[in-house]
Amino acid sequence: MGIYEELVARGLIAQVTNEEEIRKMINEGKAVFYIGFDPTADSLHVGHFMALCLMKRLQMAGNRPIALLGGGTGMVGDPSGRSDMRQMMTTETIQHNIECFKEQMSRFIEFGEGKAMMVNNADWLLDLNYVEFLREVGPHFSVNNMLRAECYKQRMEKGLSFLEFNYMLMQSYDFYELFQRYGCNMQFGGDDQWSNMLGGTELIRRKLGKDAHAMTITLLLNSEGKKMGKTQSGAVWLDPKKTSPYEFYQYWRNVADADVLKCIRMLTFLPLEEIDAMDAWEGSELNKAKEILAFELTKLVHGEKEAKKADEAAKALFAAGGKSANVPTTTYPKAELEAGKDIMTLLVETKLAASRSEARRLVQQGGVSVNDVKVTEFDRVFTTADLDSDGVLLIKKGKKGFHQVKPE
């Protein structure tokens, strides 16, 4: 089985423009491909995970990845999948986020001479003369066709700014520049990027001739991958300062039964034969599959040592009534805790809930307990008098979300 066939078997390929040639290039290790990452935050999240794993797989098969950081496109904002315009960031914020992305990507992809490249589209987009850009790129795009693109159609009723309307041209121009500068002959992106990607392929062909080799592939379920990046209590980040290895492990440990094998196929590097053998698993065996998924992905992002610690902590929680040194912990000055903290404040400050409204909903649904006692009142206040014999408040959200609170 070639690497292309493996990608198909893992459920990663949705659409291609020329399957025969794309298969040949990828299987022979001749693809120079890019995936774009707009620096909208100071950390990548699990919604980026599929793309990073794909880049790693293809690099292992001899192909050359280009990680394109959107220092230029990030100043405009992609309208795809959004109901309103993204808040514009300063150049300082964008640059800070790019530096954070670089560090995290280096854990997945091997950069260096003759290996993967990391490129910033600000290098060419920010120096463009607008009129010259319009004359060079504008004639190759039909406004009628652009308005039919899904990324624009869904925004027409609520309002699409002219700023965002430029995004497709800028992304298409990225592929054109990468093709000419680095011989980039392939682009990967989510299913919500299909129109933008076709625009890049068509721009290369129109400007450089129909024989120019430029391919597009979209990743299956990338829109679902983006949803993976957020849970009811906020985003799941790859930065351990924002989402601890234990919390990252627990996120994957808690995926739905129907999704666990799909996630193992798409995101882990376990052999397909081993995964296929899990197809018949059910009941308690699915819990074992979730442990495998959580361990493998935590190991990928945070290393084997942290993955083992998270795995041991998760098992210790149930064996010891939720007490473990590796459980996420928030400490407060003793005087502050003596004065008291209401349950909604605790849920938000421990990041078990993203907002007070979500915290209220969790309590209302009976999903919160403290030291094994269900919390039923929104204004319930906890003080040092409520600490258990170990000197902690153990907050539990649902069946598997734990957080310890204790005084300094």
C-alpha positions as CSV (number, residue, x, y, z in Angstrom):
1,M,0.0,0.0,0.0
2,G,1.4,3.4,-1.0
3,I,1.1,6.5,1.2
4,Y,-1.7,7.9,-0.9
5,E,-3.7,4.6,-0.5
6,E,-3.0,4.8,3.2
7,L,-4.3,8.3,3.4
8,V,-7.5,7.2,1.7
9,A,-7.8,4.2,4.0
10,R,-7.5,6.4,7.0
11,G,-10.3,8.6,5.8
12,L,-8.2,11.7,5.1
13,I,-8.8,12.5,1.5
14,A,-12.1,14.1,0.4
15,Q,-11.5,15.7,-3.1
16,V,-8.7,15.9,-5.6
17,T,-8.3,17.6,-8.9
18,N,-6.2,14.9,-10.6
19,E,-6.2,11.7,-8.6
20,E,-3.9,9.6,-10.9
21,E,-1.1,12.2,-11.0
22,I,-1.5,13.1,-7.3
23,R,-1.3,9.5,-6.3
24,K,1.9,9.0,-8.4
25,M,3.6,12.1,-7.0
26,I,2.8,11.3,-3.4
27,N,3.7,7.7,-3.6
28,E,7.0,8.5,-5.3
29,G,7.8,11.2,-2.7
30,K,7.8,14.0,-5.3
31,A,5.2,16.2,-3.8
32,V,6.2,19.7,-2.5
33,F,3.0,20.6,-0.7
34,Y,1.8,23.4,1.6
35,I,-0.8,23.8,4.3
36,G,-1.6,27.3,5.5
37,F,-2.0,28.3,9.2
38,D,-3.3,31.8,10.0
39,P,-1.9,32.9,13.4
40,T,-5.2,33.8,15.0
41,A,-4.1,32.7,18.5
42,D,-0.8,32.2,20.4
43,S,-1.1,28.4,20.2
44,L,-2.2,25.8,17.8
45,H,-5.2,23.7,18.9
46,V,-6.5,20.2,18.2
47,G,-8.4,21.5,15.2
48,H,-4.9,21.9,13.5
49,F,-4.0,18.4,14.6
50,M,-5.1,16.6,11.4
51,A,-3.1,18.9,9.2
52,L,0.1,18.5,11.3
53,C,-0.3,14.7,11.4
54,L,-0.8,14.7,7.6
55,M,2.4,16.7,7.1
56,K,4.3,14.3,9.3
57,R,3.0,11.3,7.4
58,L,3.9,12.7,4.0
59,Q,7.3,13.9,5.1
60,M,8.0,10.3,6.4
61,A,7.1,9.1,2.9
62,G,9.8,11.4,1.3
63,N,7.6,14.3,0.4
64,R,8.5,17.9,1.3
65,P,6.1,20.0,3.4
66,I,5.8,23.8,3.5
67,A,4.2,25.2,6.6
68,L,2.8,28.5,5.4
69,L,2.3,31.0,8.2
70,G,-0.3,33.7,7.5
71,G,1.5,36.8,8.5
72,G,-0.2,38.5,5.6
73,T,-3.6,36.7,5.3
74,G,-3.9,36.9,9.1
75,M,-4.3,40.7,8.7
76,V,-7.4,40.2,6.6
77,G,-9.1,37.1,8.1
78,D,-10.6,34.1,6.4
79,P,-14.5,34.3,6.2
80,S,-14.8,30.5,5.8
81,G,-17.0,29.0,8.5
82,R,-17.5,32.3,10.3
83,S,-20.8,34.1,11.0
84,D,-19.1,37.5,11.5
85,M,-15.9,39.3,10.7
86,R,-12.8,38.2,12.7
87,Q,-11.4,40.9,15.0
88,M,-8.4,42.4,13.4
89,M,-5.0,41.8,15.1
90,T,-2.0,44.1,15.4
91,T,1.2,43.3,13.6
92,E,2.8,42.7,17.0
93,T,0.2,40.2,18.0
94,I,0.4,38.4,14.6
95,Q,4.2,38.1,14.9
96,H,4.0,36.8,18.5
97,N,1.5,34.2,17.4
98,I,3.8,33.1,14.5
99,E,6.7,32.6,16.9
100,C,4.5,30.4,19.0
101,F,3.4,28.4,16.0
102,K,6.9,27.8,14.9
103,E,7.9,26.2,18.2
104,Q,4.9,23.9,18.2
105,M,5.2,22.8,14.6
106,S,8.8,21.8,15.1
107,R,7.6,19.0,17.4
108,F,5.8,17.4,14.5
109,I,7.8,18.3,11.3
110,E,11.5,18.2,10.7
111,F,12.6,21.5,9.3
112,G,16.0,22.3,7.7
113,E,18.0,22.2,4.5
114,G,16.4,19.8,2.1
115,K,13.6,19.1,4.6
116,A,10.4,20.9,5.5
117,M,10.2,24.7,5.0
118,M,8.5,27.3,7.1
119,V,7.4,30.3,5.1
120,N,5.5,33.5,6.0
121,N,3.2,35.0,3.3
122,A,3.8,38.4,4.7
123,D,7.1,38.2,2.8
124,W,5.2,38.8,-0.5
125,L,1.7,40.0,0.4
126,L,2.7,43.1,2.5
127,D,4.9,44.5,-0.2
128,L,2.3,44.2,-3.0
129,N,1.2,47.4,-4.8
130,Y,-2.6,47.2,-4.7
131,V,-3.2,48.4,-8.2
132,E,-0.5,46.1,-9.7
133,F,-2.0,43.2,-7.7
134,L,-5.5,43.9,-9.1
135,R,-4.1,44.1,-12.7
136,E,-2.1,40.9,-12.2
137,V,-4.6,38.7,-10.3
138,G,-8.0,40.4,-10.7
139,P,-8.7,39.5,-14.3
140,H,-8.4,35.8,-13.5
141,F,-11.3,35.8,-11.0
142,S,-15.0,36.0,-11.7
143,V,-17.0,37.8,-9.1
144,N,-20.1,35.7,-10.0
145,N,-18.1,32.5,-9.4
146,M,-16.7,33.8,-6.1
147,L,-20.2,34.7,-4.8
148,R,-21.2,31.1,-5.5
149,A,-18.4,29.8,-3.3
150,E,-19.7,28.3,0.0
151,C,-17.2,30.4,2.0
152,Y,-19.0,33.6,0.8
153,K,-22.5,32.4,0.3
154,Q,-23.0,31.7,4.0
155,R,-22.0,35.2,4.9
156,M,-24.1,37.1,2.3
157,E,-27.1,37.5,4.5
158,K,-25.3,38.6,7.7
159,G,-22.8,40.8,5.7
160,L,-19.5,40.2,4.0
161,S,-16.9,43.0,4.2
162,F,-14.8,43.9,1.2
163,L,-11.8,43.2,3.4
164,E,-12.7,39.5,3.7
165,F,-13.8,39.4,0.0
166,N,-10.1,39.8,-0.9
167,Y,-9.1,36.6,1.1
168,M,-9.7,34.2,-1.8
169,L,-7.4,36.2,-4.1
170,M,-4.7,36.4,-1.4
171,Q,-4.8,32.7,-0.7
172,S,-4.7,31.9,-4.4
173,Y,-1.8,34.2,-4.9
174,D,0.0,32.3,-2.1
175,F,0.0,29.2,-4.1
176,Y,1.2,31.0,-7.2
177,E,4.1,32.5,-5.2
178,L,5.0,29.2,-3.6
179,F,4.9,27.4,-7.0
180,Q,7.3,29.9,-8.4
181,R,9.6,30.4,-5.4
182,Y,9.9,26.8,-4.1
183,G,8.4,24.5,-6.8
184,C,5.4,23.9,-4.6
185,N,3.2,21.6,-6.7
186,M,0.4,20.7,-4.3
187,Q,-1.8,22.3,-1.7
188,F,-3.8,20.7,1.1
189,G,-6.6,22.3,3.0
190,G,-9.9,21.7,4.7
191,D,-13.1,21.0,2.9
192,D,-14.2,24.6,3.7
193,Q,-11.1,25.8,1.7
194,W,-12.0,24.0,-1.6
195,S,-13.0,27.2,-3.5
196,N,-10.0,29.1,-2.4
197,M,-7.7,26.2,-3.3
198,L,-9.2,25.8,-6.8
199,G,-8.7,29.5,-7.2
200,G,-4.9,29.0,-6.6
201,T,-4.7,26.1,-9.0
202,E,-6.6,28.1,-11.7
203,L,-4.4,31.2,-11.2
204,I,-1.2,29.2,-11.8
205,R,-2.7,27.6,-15.0
206,R,-3.9,30.9,-16.4
207,K,-0.7,32.7,-15.8
208,L,1.8,30.0,-16.4
209,G,0.0,27.8,-18.9
210,K,-2.2,24.8,-18.7
211,D,0.8,22.4,-18.4
212,A,1.8,23.9,-15.1
213,H,1.6,21.3,-12.4
214,A,-0.5,22.5,-9.5
215,M,-2.7,20.1,-7.6
216,T,-5.3,20.5,-4.8
217,I,-6.4,18.0,-2.2
218,T,-8.8,18.6,0.7
219,L,-8.8,16.8,4.0
220,L,-12.0,14.9,4.9
221,L,-13.8,16.2,7.9
222,N,-11.6,19.2,8.4
223,S,-14.7,21.2,9.4
224,E,-15.2,18.6,12.1
225,G,-11.5,18.8,12.9
226,K,-12.1,22.5,13.7
227,K,-14.9,21.6,16.0
228,M,-12.5,19.2,17.7
229,G,-10.6,22.3,18.7
230,K,-13.3,23.4,21.1
231,T,-15.2,21.7,23.9
232,Q,-17.9,22.9,26.2
233,S,-15.2,24.5,28.4
234,G,-13.3,26.2,25.7
235,A,-10.5,25.5,23.3
236,V,-8.1,22.5,23.6
237,W,-4.7,23.9,22.9
238,L,-1.4,22.2,22.1
239,D,0.5,24.6,24.4
240,P,0.8,22.8,27.8
241,K,0.5,26.2,29.6
242,K,-3.0,26.6,28.1
243,T,-4.2,23.0,28.2
244,S,-2.2,20.7,30.5
245,P,-1.1,17.3,29.2
246,Y,-3.6,15.7,31.6
247,E,-6.5,17.8,30.3
248,F,-5.4,17.1,26.7
249,Y,-5.4,13.3,27.6
250,Q,-8.8,13.6,29.1
251,Y,-10.2,15.4,26.1
252,W,-9.4,12.4,23.9
253,R,-10.3,9.9,26.6
254,N,-13.8,11.3,26.5
255,V,-14.6,11.2,22.8
256,A,-17.9,9.6,21.8
257,D,-17.9,5.9,21.2
258,A,-18.9,6.5,17.5
259,D,-15.8,8.7,16.9
260,V,-13.0,6.8,18.7
261,L,-11.9,4.5,15.9
262,K,-12.3,7.2,13.3
263,C,-10.0,9.4,15.4
264,I,-7.5,6.6,15.8
265,R,-7.4,6.0,12.1
266,M,-7.0,9.7,11.1
267,L,-4.7,10.9,13.9
268,T,-2.5,8.2,15.3
269,F,0.4,6.4,13.6
270,L,-0.7,2.9,14.6
271,P,-0.7,0.4,11.8
272,L,-3.9,0.1,9.9
273,E,-4.0,-3.7,10.5
274,E,-4.0,-3.1,14.2
275,I,-6.7,-0.5,13.9
276,D,-8.8,-2.7,11.7
277,A,-8.7,-5.4,14.4
278,M,-10.4,-2.9,16.7
279,D,-13.5,-2.6,14.4
280,A,-15.3,-5.4,16.3
281,W,-14.6,-3.9,19.7
282,E,-17.6,-2.8,21.8
283,G,-18.6,-2.1,25.4
284,S,-15.6,-2.0,27.7
285,E,-13.2,-2.6,24.7
286,L,-14.2,0.8,23.4
287,N,-12.9,2.3,26.7
288,K,-9.6,0.6,26.0
289,A,-9.6,2.1,22.5
290,K,-10.2,5.6,24.0
291,E,-7.2,5.0,26.3
292,I,-5.1,4.1,23.3
293,L,-6.2,7.2,21.4
294,A,-5.6,9.5,24.4
295,F,-2.1,8.0,25.1
296,E,-0.9,8.1,21.5
297,L,-2.0,11.7,20.8
298,T,-0.7,13.0,24.2
299,K,2.6,11.3,23.4
300,L,2.7,13.0,20.0
301,V,2.1,16.4,21.4
302,H,3.7,16.3,24.9
303,G,6.1,13.3,24.8
304,E,5.9,9.8,26.2
305,K,6.8,10.9,29.7
306,E,3.8,13.3,30.0
307,A,1.5,10.8,28.3
308,K,2.4,8.1,30.9
309,K,1.8,10.6,33.7
310,A,-1.6,11.6,32.3
311,D,-2.5,7.9,31.8
312,E,-1.5,7.1,35.4
313,A,-3.3,10.1,36.8
314,A,-6.5,9.2,35.0
315,K,-6.5,5.7,36.3
316,A,-5.6,6.9,39.8
317,L,-8.6,9.2,39.8
318,F,-11.0,6.4,39.7
319,A,-9.0,4.1,42.0
320,A,-8.5,6.7,44.7
321,G,-11.8,8.6,44.5
322,G,-10.4,11.4,42.3
323,K,-7.2,12.2,44.2
324,S,-4.0,12.4,42.2
325,A,-0.9,14.7,42.2
326,N,-1.2,15.0,38.5
327,V,-4.7,16.3,38.4
328,P,-4.9,20.0,37.3
329,T,-4.8,22.1,40.4
330,T,-5.6,25.8,41.2
331,T,-4.2,27.4,44.3
332,Y,-5.6,30.5,46.0
333,P,-4.1,32.7,48.8
334,K,-5.5,31.2,52.0
335,A,-7.2,34.5,52.9
336,E,-9.0,34.6,49.5
337,L,-10.3,31.1,50.0
338,E,-11.3,31.8,53.6
339,A,-13.5,34.7,52.2
340,G,-15.2,32.2,49.9
341,K,-15.7,31.5,46.2
342,D,-19.1,30.8,44.6
343,I,-19.3,27.6,42.5
344,M,-19.7,29.5,39.2
345,T,-16.6,31.5,39.8
346,L,-14.7,28.3,40.7
347,L,-15.8,26.6,37.5
348,V,-14.7,29.5,35.3
349,E,-11.4,30.1,37.1
350,T,-10.5,26.4,36.9
351,K,-11.5,26.4,33.2
352,L,-14.0,23.7,33.8
353,A,-16.5,26.1,32.2
354,A,-15.8,28.8,29.6
355,S,-18.3,31.3,31.1
356,R,-20.6,31.9,34.0
357,S,-23.6,31.1,31.8
358,E,-22.0,27.7,31.0
359,A,-21.2,27.2,34.6
360,R,-24.8,27.9,35.5
361,R,-26.0,25.4,32.9
362,L,-23.7,22.7,34.2
363,V,-25.0,23.2,37.8
364,Q,-28.6,23.2,36.5
365,Q,-28.1,20.0,34.7
366,G,-26.7,18.3,37.8
367,G,-23.2,17.9,36.3
368,V,-21.1,19.4,39.1
369,S,-20.0,18.0,42.4
370,V,-17.5,19.1,45.0
371,N,-15.9,16.5,47.2
372,D,-18.4,14.0,45.9
373,V,-21.4,16.1,46.9
374,K,-23.6,17.3,44.0
375,V,-23.9,21.1,43.8
376,T,-27.5,22.2,43.2
377,E,-27.4,26.0,44.0
378,F,-25.8,28.6,41.7
379,D,-24.8,30.8,44.6
380,R,-23.2,28.0,46.7
381,V,-20.1,29.5,48.3
382,F,-17.1,27.3,49.3
383,T,-14.5,28.3,51.9
384,T,-11.6,26.7,53.7
385,A,-14.2,25.2,56.0
386,D,-15.3,22.9,53.0
387,L,-11.8,21.5,52.4
388,D,-11.7,17.7,52.8
389,S,-9.2,15.8,55.0
390,D,-6.5,16.2,52.4
391,G,-7.0,20.0,52.4
392,V,-8.6,20.3,48.9
393,L,-11.8,21.0,47.1
394,L,-12.1,18.3,44.4
395,I,-14.5,19.7,41.7
396,K,-15.9,17.2,39.3
397,K,-17.7,18.1,36.1
398,G,-19.6,15.3,34.5
399,K,-18.1,11.8,34.9
400,K,-14.5,12.5,34.0
401,G,-13.6,16.2,34.4
402,F,-11.6,16.8,37.6
403,H,-9.9,19.8,39.1
404,Q,-8.4,20.4,42.6
405,V,-8.6,23.7,44.4
406,K,-6.5,24.3,47.5
407,P,-5.0,27.1,49.6
408,E,-1.4,28.2,49.2
